[in-house]
């Protein structure tokens, strides 16, 4: 069989590989994802697309917990510029507890802080396809995410993860986790994350704090609030 369809959550034995660590990812915007970008007549829109800046995200993990968030920089995109990269990245703080299987997402949206309590669980399709990314030989995994467009129509998006068995840690990028190895690259339709560095069993301790601040909502409730806000405009 070329592909194996399975739902993966965690493999307790692999966490003996490392008690703690930190992985640094670079997030980039896929400007070529805009079809016929060269034919865009509005020079301002084209400039916005071409001038998107890469961002740095950090994954901290311990034996039973992980947290994923953007590393803030002083040279971040100013408030008067359109930051497409952050928009498509679904920016937030992602917390996962392996033992309790608790996944929380803290987001700042519509001038308020929310705590999403039941994010999607993804079913991974494991492929025999392989690709060397940097120093790592990676295996391909595919999953799908359903989102709604401005018309309220459901759209199925393909998400591709390249993970390595040489680092058997199944914490991941955002709420994409549960693979047999660390995700080296994650491709979404408009953005891509790629591992830049990793440190294992570091003497520098980082305290993973479970996010508690925010109005608790489900993913569906947050989508409805966002749709309601959009309709006002």
Helices and strands as residue ranges (DSSP letters): E 3-6, G 12-16, E 20-29, G 31-33, G 37-39, H 43-50, E 55-62, E 65-70, H 84-89, E 93-97, E 102-109, E 112-116, E 124-133, E 136-148, E 154-164, E 182-187, E 191-200, E 215-217, H 219-231
